[in-house]
Amino acid sequence: MATLIRSKLSNKLSNAATSVSNKSQAKVSGMFARMGFQAATDEEGLGFAACDDLDYDHRQGMQMDILTNDEAGAGAGSGPTGTGEGGLDGDSHYQRDGTGLPPSGSKDASLAEEDKPKITAWEAGWNVTNAIQGMFVLGLPYAILHGGYLGLFLIIFAAVVCCYTGKILIACLYEENEDGQLVRVRDSYVDIANACCAPRFPSLGGHIVNVAQIIELVMTCILYVVVSGNLMENSFPTLPVSQKSWAIIATVALLPCAFLKNLKAVSKFSLLCTMAHFVINVLVIAYCLSRARDWAWDKVKFYIDVKKFPISIGIIVFSYTSQIFLPSLEGNMNKPSEFHCMMNWTHIAACILKGLFALVAYLTWADATKEVITDNLPSTIRAVVNLFLVAKALLSYPLPFFAAVEVLEKSFFGDGGRAFPDCYGADGRLKSWGLTLRCTLVVFTLLMAIYVPHFALLMGLTGSLTGAGLCFLLPSLFHLKLLWRKLLWHHVFFDVAIFVIGGICSISGFIHSMEGLIEAYRYNIEE
């Protein structure tokens, strides 16, 4: 009995400390959000809210295991099944999805779920802003180069469409009960996809979403390596080190990512990345404003480069991708009714900031605009800005990498009935072949960065292939499939129009991006 009381008291103290810590982090995040800072999270769709949630579930699962074992020991005394000490190793029963061992009817389990910290609409908006306002906005001026005013219109159009599809994706999580009230019956993008393919193919939709998610996350990692090599080469052009060599050096620094078990250590660098991104934006904008008298307004025209503009579409779409983690984010809000308002102001702000940044940067360098806009800066400040960018890229790499590993392990290497054995042993430690798999993934991102070292083409390809699919095609298709009986005619029209336009943009962008990559690859071989 004394052991039980001590365990419960320790549990309450731990929960109180966790609550205080979360509130402190929320205040810091809110302060920086009001100041205009941006944190270094997965620019393609992941937020620290979900990442920290993994660690909270881990701690909660271990605590619940200890309580359960203590209660069993207290009830059974010193009998064969209750020694009072056996089973205290909470990690042995902890599941990697955070469910733990407690039975569904456990009172403590329900209390733990109620005590789980929720986030406000401002904090949710902070995470969405991190996803759609990352370092990949540095490629937007290159999109204006090939699209002119139509490129600016596309930045606005993509914001409107992505905001709308984010809302309808969340609508697919709910269904009406017998009393006509909306009840959340699904928890993730995968659940929505599986519901659409049921009953004939109950898991097909989830596999499609998982594959698209893995491709997007891995391509994001590749882009970080590419941009690191590109920036370092342009920062120190006098050194006899090529872009490929810089990419190899960056990858060596990233190899420790293979040993990650959670993102708690990575989250400590969040503030540093926030400061780095703020410095980069201030320096670029300040330099552009200092040359306002020389802005080339006559270069911005109503024409498009037919061959390269589809690539620009992919670049713009990729910069808005956040649908992957929206279901999880909405589920963690203390007031889910504020989700629509949060989506509105985050996408309006992103649209304004992206449009102004792309236009001002293009007006400054006009036809000389490069794939990564910081490469246009004079050599006196280029090295400083690029070093900040490289630091941000390397510190951001673990986030999409860890998410990709999580999806791969849960899809193919976990829960018993999978095609491959679990990557983790009974003691929760990573097996040697699981570590080899992670190292292989890091090396794969390096090889892709070496053989396809083209930032804009890779970004356009990813946006056209998975960005358009996850942001345009699938949400509109799922919305029509699940809720078509309750939709008004204008909703049906919007969904069909988005699906058609998204399909056309996706196909054309993919074809032109692949043509550009093949052409660039042949050119590299000839050299």
C-alpha positions as CSV (number, residue, x, y, z in Angstrom):
1,M,0.0,0.0,0.0
2,A,2.8,2.4,0.8
3,T,4.4,1.6,-2.5
4,L,1.1,2.4,-4.3
5,I,0.8,5.7,-2.5
6,R,4.4,6.7,-3.3
7,S,3.9,5.8,-6.9
8,K,0.7,7.8,-7.2
9,L,2.2,10.8,-5.5
10,S,5.3,10.6,-7.8
11,N,2.9,10.4,-10.8
12,K,1.0,13.5,-9.7
13,L,4.3,15.5,-9.1
14,S,5.6,14.4,-12.5
15,N,2.4,15.5,-14.3
16,A,2.5,18.8,-12.5
17,A,6.1,19.4,-13.5
18,T,5.2,18.4,-17.1
19,S,2.3,20.9,-17.1
20,V,4.4,23.7,-15.8
21,S,7.1,22.9,-18.5
22,N,4.5,22.9,-21.3
23,K,3.0,26.2,-20.1
24,S,6.4,27.8,-20.1
25,Q,7.2,26.5,-23.6
26,A,3.8,27.8,-24.7
27,K,4.5,31.2,-23.3
28,V,7.9,31.3,-25.0
29,S,6.4,30.2,-28.3
30,G,3.6,32.7,-28.1
31,M,6.1,35.5,-27.4
32,F,8.2,34.6,-30.4
33,A,5.2,34.2,-32.6
34,R,4.1,37.8,-31.7
35,M,7.6,39.0,-32.4
36,G,7.5,37.4,-35.9
37,F,10.0,34.6,-35.3
38,Q,9.7,31.3,-37.0
39,A,10.9,28.0,-35.4
40,A,12.9,25.4,-37.2
41,T,10.5,22.6,-37.6
42,D,9.7,20.4,-40.5
43,E,8.8,23.0,-43.1
44,E,6.8,20.3,-45.0
45,G,4.3,19.4,-42.4
46,L,5.5,18.5,-39.0
47,G,5.4,20.6,-35.8
48,F,7.0,20.3,-32.4
49,A,3.6,19.9,-30.9
50,A,3.4,16.4,-32.3
51,C,7.1,15.6,-31.7
52,D,6.9,16.6,-28.0
53,D,3.6,14.6,-27.8
54,L,5.6,11.4,-28.6
55,D,7.8,12.1,-25.6
56,Y,4.8,12.8,-23.3
57,D,3.2,9.6,-24.4
58,H,6.4,7.7,-23.7
59,R,6.6,9.1,-20.2
60,Q,2.9,8.5,-19.5
61,G,3.1,4.9,-20.8
62,M,6.0,4.1,-18.5
63,Q,4.2,5.7,-15.5
64,M,1.0,3.8,-16.2
65,D,3.0,0.5,-16.4
66,I,4.6,1.2,-13.1
67,L,1.3,2.0,-11.4
68,T,-0.4,-1.1,-12.9
69,N,2.4,-3.4,-11.7
70,D,2.4,-1.8,-8.3
71,E,-1.3,-2.4,-7.9
72,A,-1.0,-6.0,-9.0
73,G,1.9,-6.5,-6.5
74,A,-0.1,-4.9,-3.7
75,G,-3.2,-7.1,-4.4
76,A,-1.4,-10.4,-4.8
77,G,1.1,-9.9,-1.9
78,S,4.0,-12.2,-2.1
79,G,2.3,-14.9,-4.1
80,P,3.7,-16.6,-7.2
81,T,2.4,-13.9,-9.5
82,G,3.0,-10.9,-7.3
83,T,6.4,-10.6,-5.7
84,G,6.1,-6.9,-5.2
85,E,9.2,-6.3,-7.4
86,G,8.5,-8.2,-10.6
87,G,7.3,-6.2,-13.6
88,L,8.5,-2.8,-12.4
89,D,10.4,-2.3,-15.7
90,G,7.9,-0.1,-17.4
91,D,9.9,0.0,-20.6
92,S,9.4,-3.7,-21.2
93,H,5.7,-3.2,-21.8
94,Y,5.8,0.3,-23.4
95,Q,4.5,0.3,-26.9
96,R,6.2,2.7,-29.4
97,D,2.8,4.2,-30.3
98,G,2.4,5.4,-26.7
99,T,-0.5,3.1,-25.8
100,G,1.2,1.2,-23.0
101,L,-0.2,-1.7,-21.1
102,P,-3.1,-0.3,-19.1
103,P,-6.5,-1.8,-20.0
104,S,-9.1,0.3,-21.7
105,G,-11.3,0.4,-18.7
106,S,-8.6,1.7,-16.4
107,K,-9.5,4.8,-14.4
108,D,-5.9,6.0,-14.3
109,A,-5.7,5.6,-18.1
110,S,-8.7,7.8,-18.6
111,L,-7.4,10.4,-16.1
112,A,-4.0,10.4,-18.0
113,E,-5.9,11.1,-21.2
114,E,-7.7,14.0,-19.6
115,D,-4.5,15.4,-18.1
116,K,-2.8,15.3,-21.5
117,P,-1.8,19.0,-22.3
118,K,-3.8,20.7,-25.0
119,I,-2.6,23.6,-27.2
120,T,-4.4,26.9,-27.9
121,A,-5.3,28.3,-31.3
122,W,-2.3,30.6,-31.2
123,E,0.1,27.7,-30.5
124,A,-1.6,25.6,-33.3
125,G,-1.1,28.6,-35.6
126,W,2.5,28.8,-34.6
127,N,3.0,25.2,-35.7
128,V,1.2,25.7,-39.0
129,T,3.3,28.8,-39.6
130,N,6.4,26.8,-39.0
131,A,5.3,24.3,-41.7
132,I,4.4,26.8,-44.4
133,Q,6.9,29.6,-43.6
134,G,10.2,27.7,-43.6
135,M,13.5,28.2,-45.4
136,F,12.1,26.9,-48.6
137,V,10.5,30.3,-49.2
138,L,14.0,31.2,-50.5
139,G,13.1,29.4,-53.7
140,L,10.0,31.5,-54.4
141,P,11.7,34.4,-56.2
142,Y,12.9,31.8,-58.7
143,A,9.3,30.9,-59.3
144,I,8.5,34.6,-60.0
145,L,11.3,34.6,-62.5
146,H,9.5,32.1,-64.7
147,G,5.9,33.2,-64.0
148,G,5.9,36.9,-63.5
149,Y,2.6,38.3,-62.1
150,L,1.0,34.9,-62.7
151,G,3.5,33.5,-60.2
152,L,2.3,36.0,-57.6
153,F,-1.3,35.1,-58.4
154,L,-0.4,31.4,-57.9
155,I,1.1,32.2,-54.4
156,I,-2.3,33.6,-53.5
157,F,-4.3,30.9,-55.2
158,A,-2.2,28.1,-53.5
159,A,-2.8,29.7,-50.1
160,V,-6.6,29.8,-50.6
161,V,-6.8,26.3,-51.9
162,C,-4.5,24.8,-49.2
163,C,-6.5,26.6,-46.5
164,Y,-9.7,25.2,-47.9
165,T,-8.4,21.6,-48.3
166,G,-7.0,21.7,-44.8
167,K,-10.5,22.5,-43.5
168,I,-12.3,19.8,-45.5
169,L,-9.7,17.3,-44.5
170,I,-10.6,17.9,-40.9
171,A,-14.3,17.7,-41.8
172,C,-13.6,14.1,-42.9
173,L,-12.6,13.2,-39.3
174,Y,-16.2,13.8,-38.1
175,E,-19.6,12.1,-38.6
176,E,-23.0,12.8,-37.1
177,N,-24.3,10.6,-34.3
178,E,-28.0,9.7,-33.7
179,D,-28.6,13.1,-32.1
180,G,-27.2,15.0,-35.1
181,Q,-24.1,16.1,-33.3
182,L,-20.6,15.9,-34.9
183,V,-18.4,13.3,-33.3
184,R,-14.7,12.7,-34.1
185,V,-14.5,9.1,-35.4
186,R,-11.1,9.3,-37.1
187,D,-7.7,10.5,-35.9
188,S,-5.3,10.8,-38.8
189,Y,-4.9,11.2,-42.6
190,V,-4.4,7.5,-42.8
191,D,-7.7,6.8,-41.1
192,I,-9.5,9.0,-43.6
193,A,-7.9,7.3,-46.5
194,N,-8.7,3.8,-45.2
195,A,-12.4,4.8,-44.6
196,C,-12.6,5.9,-48.2
197,C,-11.3,2.6,-49.5
198,A,-13.4,0.4,-47.2
199,P,-14.9,-2.1,-47.3
200,R,-13.3,-3.7,-50.4
201,F,-9.7,-2.4,-49.8
202,P,-9.7,-1.3,-46.1
203,S,-6.0,-0.6,-45.9
204,L,-5.2,0.5,-49.5
205,G,-5.8,4.2,-48.8
206,G,-3.5,4.2,-45.8
207,H,-0.7,2.6,-47.8
208,I,-1.0,5.3,-50.5
209,V,-0.9,8.1,-47.9
210,N,2.1,6.5,-46.1
211,V,4.0,6.1,-49.4
212,A,3.3,9.8,-50.3
213,Q,4.3,10.9,-46.8
214,I,7.6,8.9,-46.9
215,I,8.5,10.3,-50.3
216,E,7.8,13.9,-49.2
217,L,9.8,13.5,-46.0
218,V,12.8,11.8,-47.6
219,M,12.8,14.4,-50.4
220,T,12.8,17.1,-47.8
221,C,15.9,15.5,-46.2
222,I,17.5,15.4,-49.6
223,L,16.7,19.1,-50.2
224,Y,18.4,20.0,-46.9
225,V,21.6,18.2,-48.0
226,V,21.5,19.7,-51.5
227,V,21.0,23.2,-50.2
228,S,23.8,22.7,-47.6
229,G,26.3,21.7,-50.3
230,N,25.1,24.5,-52.6
231,L,25.4,27.2,-50.0
232,M,28.8,26.1,-48.8
233,E,30.2,26.1,-52.3
234,N,28.9,29.6,-53.0
235,S,30.1,30.9,-49.6
236,F,33.7,29.8,-50.2
237,P,34.2,29.7,-54.0
238,T,38.0,30.0,-53.6
239,L,38.3,26.7,-51.7
240,P,39.0,23.6,-53.9
241,V,35.9,21.9,-52.5
242,S,33.0,21.0,-54.8
243,Q,29.3,21.0,-54.0
244,K,29.4,17.2,-53.8
245,S,32.2,17.3,-51.4
246,W,30.4,19.8,-49.2
247,A,27.3,17.5,-49.3
248,I,29.4,14.6,-48.1
249,I,30.8,16.7,-45.2
250,A,27.2,17.7,-44.3
251,T,26.1,14.1,-44.3
252,V,28.9,13.0,-42.0
253,A,27.6,15.6,-39.5
254,L,24.1,14.2,-39.9
255,L,25.0,10.5,-39.3
256,P,24.2,10.7,-35.6
257,C,20.5,11.1,-36.6
258,A,20.5,7.4,-37.1
259,F,20.7,7.0,-33.3
260,L,17.7,9.2,-32.5
261,K,15.0,7.6,-30.2
262,N,13.0,10.8,-29.8
263,L,13.2,14.4,-30.7
264,K,13.7,15.8,-27.2
265,A,17.4,16.6,-27.9
266,V,16.6,18.1,-31.2
267,S,13.9,20.4,-29.8
268,K,16.6,22.1,-27.7
269,F,17.9,23.7,-31.0
270,S,14.5,25.2,-31.8
271,L,15.4,28.7,-30.5
272,L,18.8,28.7,-32.3
273,C,17.0,27.9,-35.6
274,T,14.4,30.6,-34.9
275,M,17.1,33.2,-34.4
276,A,19.0,32.0,-37.5
277,H,15.9,32.3,-39.7
278,F,15.1,35.7,-38.3
279,V,18.6,36.9,-39.1
280,I,18.4,35.5,-42.7
281,N,15.1,37.2,-43.4
282,V,16.3,40.6,-42.0
283,L,19.5,40.6,-44.0
284,V,17.9,39.7,-47.3
285,I,15.0,42.1,-46.9
286,A,17.3,44.9,-45.7
287,Y,19.6,44.5,-48.7
288,C,16.7,44.4,-51.1
289,L,15.2,47.6,-49.6
290,S,18.6,49.3,-49.8
291,R,18.4,48.8,-53.6
292,A,14.8,49.9,-54.0
293,R,15.8,52.7,-56.4
294,D,17.1,50.1,-58.8
295,W,14.1,47.7,-58.7
296,A,13.3,46.4,-62.2
297,W,9.5,46.7,-62.3
298,D,9.6,46.4,-66.1
299,K,10.9,42.9,-65.8
300,V,7.7,41.6,-64.0
301,K,5.4,40.8,-66.9
302,F,2.2,38.9,-67.7
303,Y,4.0,36.0,-69.4
304,I,5.2,32.6,-68.4
305,D,8.0,30.3,-69.4
306,V,6.0,27.4,-70.7
307,K,8.8,24.9,-70.1
308,K,9.8,26.1,-66.6
309,F,6.6,27.5,-65.1
310,P,5.1,24.1,-64.2
311,I,8.3,23.6,-62.1
312,S,7.5,26.9,-60.4
313,I,4.0,25.6,-59.6
314,G,5.5,22.6,-57.7
315,I,7.9,25.0,-55.8
316,I,4.9,27.2,-54.7
317,V,2.7,24.2,-53.7
318,F,5.6,22.6,-51.8
319,S,6.0,25.7,-49.7
320,Y,2.4,25.4,-48.4
321,T,2.3,21.7,-47.5
322,S,1.0,21.2,-43.9
323,Q,-1.9,18.7,-44.4
324,I,0.1,15.8,-43.1
325,F,-0.1,16.8,-39.5
326,L,-3.3,18.9,-39.4
327,P,-5.5,16.0,-38.0
328,S,-3.1,15.5,-35.1
329,L,-2.9,19.3,-34.5
330,E,-6.6,19.8,-34.5
331,G,-7.0,16.8,-32.1
332,N,-4.6,18.5,-29.7
333,M,-6.4,21.8,-29.6
334,N,-8.3,22.7,-26.5
335,K,-10.9,24.5,-28.6
336,P,-11.2,22.6,-32.0
337,S,-13.9,25.1,-33.0
338,E,-11.2,27.7,-33.5
339,F,-9.4,25.6,-36.1
340,H,-11.0,27.3,-39.1
341,C,-10.2,30.8,-37.8
342,M,-6.6,29.7,-37.2
343,M,-6.3,28.3,-40.7
344,N,-7.6,31.6,-42.1
345,W,-5.1,33.9,-40.4
346,T,-2.1,31.7,-40.8
347,H,-2.6,31.3,-44.6
348,I,-3.4,35.0,-45.1
349,A,-0.2,35.9,-43.2
350,A,1.8,33.4,-45.2
351,C,0.4,34.6,-48.5
352,I,1.2,38.2,-47.8
353,L,4.7,37.5,-46.5
354,K,5.6,35.0,-49.3
355,G,4.3,37.3,-52.0
356,L,6.2,40.4,-50.7
357,F,9.4,38.4,-50.1
358,A,9.3,36.8,-53.6
359,L,8.4,40.1,-55.4
360,V,11.0,42.3,-53.5
361,A,13.8,39.7,-54.1
362,Y,12.9,39.3,-57.8
363,L,12.7,43.1,-58.3
364,T,16.2,43.4,-56.8
365,W,17.9,40.9,-59.1
366,A,15.4,40.4,-62.0
367,D,16.7,38.0,-64.6
368,A,19.8,37.2,-62.5
369,T,17.7,35.6,-59.8
370,K,19.1,32.2,-58.8
371,E,17.5,29.1,-57.4
372,V,18.4,30.0,-53.8
373,I,18.0,33.7,-53.5
374,T,20.8,34.1,-51.0
375,D,23.3,33.2,-53.7
376,N,22.6,36.6,-55.3
377,L,23.8,38.5,-52.3
378,P,27.2,40.2,-52.5
379,S,30.2,38.2,-51.3
380,T,30.6,40.5,-48.3
381,I,27.4,39.2,-46.6
382,R,26.7,36.1,-48.6
383,A,29.0,33.9,-46.5
384,V,27.4,35.0,-43.2
385,V,23.9,34.5,-44.5
386,N,24.7,31.1,-46.0
387,L,26.3,29.8,-42.9
388,F,23.2,30.7,-40.9
389,L,21.2,28.8,-43.6
390,V,23.4,25.8,-43.5
391,A,23.1,25.6,-39.7
392,K,19.3,25.9,-40.0
393,A,19.2,23.1,-42.6
394,L,21.4,20.7,-40.6
395,L,19.4,21.3,-37.4
396,S,16.1,20.9,-39.3
397,Y,17.2,17.6,-41.0
398,P,16.5,15.3,-38.0
399,L,12.8,16.2,-37.9
400,P,11.7,14.9,-41.3
401,F,14.2,12.1,-41.0
402,F,12.8,10.9,-37.7
403,A,9.3,11.2,-39.1
404,A,10.2,9.1,-42.1
405,V,11.8,6.4,-39.9
406,E,8.7,6.3,-37.7
407,V,6.4,5.8,-40.7
408,L,8.7,3.1,-42.2
409,E,9.0,1.2,-38.9
410,K,5.3,1.3,-38.1
411,S,4.3,0.4,-41.7
412,F,6.7,-2.5,-42.3
413,F,8.7,-3.4,-39.2
414,G,6.3,-3.4,-36.3
415,D,3.3,-4.9,-34.6
416,G,4.0,-8.5,-35.2
417,G,2.1,-9.4,-38.4
418,R,4.3,-7.3,-40.7
419,A,6.4,-8.5,-43.5
420,F,9.6,-7.8,-41.5
421,P,10.6,-8.3,-37.9
422,D,10.6,-5.4,-35.4
423,C,13.5,-3.0,-35.4
424,Y,13.5,-3.0,-31.6
425,G,14.3,-5.8,-29.1
426,A,12.3,-6.8,-26.1
427,D,14.3,-4.3,-23.9
428,G,13.3,-1.5,-26.2
429,R,16.8,-1.1,-27.7
430,L,17.4,-0.6,-31.4
431,K,18.7,-3.7,-33.1
432,S,21.8,-3.6,-35.2
433,W,20.0,-4.2,-38.5
434,G,17.5,-1.5,-37.6
435,L,20.4,0.9,-37.0
436,T,21.9,-0.2,-40.4
437,L,18.5,0.6,-42.0
438,R,18.6,4.1,-40.6
439,C,22.2,4.7,-41.7
440,T,21.2,3.4,-45.2
441,L,18.5,6.1,-45.3
442,V,21.0,8.8,-44.4
443,V,23.4,7.6,-47.1
444,F,20.5,7.4,-49.6
445,T,19.8,11.1,-49.1
446,L,23.4,11.8,-49.7
447,L,23.5,9.8,-53.0
448,M,20.4,11.6,-54.3
449,A,21.9,15.0,-53.3
450,I,25.2,14.1,-55.2
451,Y,23.6,12.8,-58.4
452,V,20.7,15.4,-58.5
453,P,22.2,18.6,-57.0
454,H,19.4,20.9,-58.3
455,F,17.4,22.6,-55.5
456,A,14.6,24.1,-57.6
457,L,14.1,21.0,-59.8
458,L,13.9,18.7,-56.7
459,M,11.6,21.1,-54.9
460,G,9.3,21.4,-58.0
461,L,9.3,17.6,-58.4
462,T,8.3,17.0,-54.8
463,G,5.6,19.7,-54.9
464,S,4.2,18.3,-58.1
465,L,4.3,14.6,-57.0
466,T,3.4,14.5,-53.3
467,G,2.6,18.1,-52.4
468,A,-0.2,18.4,-55.0
469,G,-1.5,14.9,-54.0
470,L,-1.6,15.5,-50.3
471,C,-2.8,19.1,-50.5
472,F,-5.1,19.2,-53.5
473,L,-6.1,15.8,-54.9
474,L,-6.6,13.5,-51.9
475,P,-8.5,16.0,-49.6
476,S,-11.0,16.9,-52.3
477,L,-11.5,13.3,-53.3
478,F,-11.9,12.1,-49.7
479,H,-14.3,15.0,-49.0
480,L,-16.5,14.0,-51.9
481,K,-16.4,10.3,-51.1
482,L,-17.2,10.5,-47.3
483,L,-19.6,13.5,-47.2
484,W,-21.1,13.8,-50.7
485,R,-24.6,13.3,-49.4
486,K,-24.4,16.3,-47.1
487,L,-22.5,18.7,-49.4
488,L,-24.0,21.8,-51.0
489,W,-23.6,22.2,-54.7
490,H,-20.9,24.9,-54.4
491,H,-18.8,22.6,-52.2
492,V,-19.1,19.8,-54.8
493,F,-18.1,22.3,-57.5
494,F,-15.0,23.5,-55.5
495,D,-13.9,19.9,-54.7
496,V,-14.2,18.8,-58.4
497,A,-12.5,22.0,-59.6
498,I,-9.6,21.6,-57.1
499,F,-9.2,17.9,-58.0
500,V,-9.1,18.7,-61.8
501,I,-6.8,21.7,-61.5
502,G,-4.5,19.9,-59.0
503,G,-4.3,16.9,-61.3
504,I,-3.3,19.0,-64.3
505,C,-0.7,21.0,-62.2
506,S,0.6,17.8,-60.7
507,I,1.1,16.0,-64.0
508,S,2.5,18.9,-65.9
509,G,4.9,19.8,-63.1
510,F,6.0,16.2,-62.7
511,I,6.7,15.8,-66.4
512,H,8.7,19.1,-66.7
513,S,10.6,18.5,-63.5
514,M,11.6,15.0,-64.7
515,E,12.7,16.5,-68.1
516,G,14.8,19.1,-66.3
517,L,16.4,16.5,-64.0
518,I,17.2,14.2,-66.9
519,E,18.6,17.0,-68.9
520,A,20.7,18.2,-66.0
521,Y,21.9,14.6,-65.3
522,R,23.0,14.2,-68.9
523,Y,24.8,17.6,-68.7
524,N,26.7,16.5,-65.6
525,I,27.8,13.2,-67.3
526,E,29.1,15.0,-70.3
527,E,31.2,17.3,-68.1
